[in-house]
Amino acid sequence: MDNNYKETNREDFVPGDEIPVAQVSDEESNKLIPAELVEDEDNFLKITFSKPYNFEGEIFNGIDLSGLEDIKGRQLTAIEKAFGKAGVVSSMPETTSTYAKIAASAATGLPAEFFEDLPGKEVRKIKSAVTRFFYEED
């Protein structure tokens, strides 16, 4: 590792100069996530669980939320009604775990109980994908 690091203030930076970048040791570099393990940006609706999930005797390694692409306005209304009945109040319901679980159930055909017993880490992944789906620009 290069120990000749010199701190530069923003005011001292001259346009056209090389931008200094912090050096990382080989040991630290090896801890970075390999590109092949990073989720495919084009398939963010395909959720892989950290560990297998047993639901009613069936093992799930993940779910495919691509069914969200086929949801019609009538189904969105039903999702919103179910969200309202859950008693959760939010000015941005699409960003809540409750809304994500209801939408995921509609998209996959899996029962609500599947999502209720799912580990929190996996629900967070689903919530992120659902939020991204509803807010991402085409």
Secondary structure, DSSP 4 states (H G I P E B T S, - for coil): ---------GGGPPTTSPPP-----HHHHTTSPPGGGSPPGGGTTEEEEEEEEEETTEEEEEEE-GGGGG--HHHHHHHHHHHHHTT---SSGGGSHHHHHHHHHHHH---HHHHHSS-HHHHHHHHHHHHHHHH---
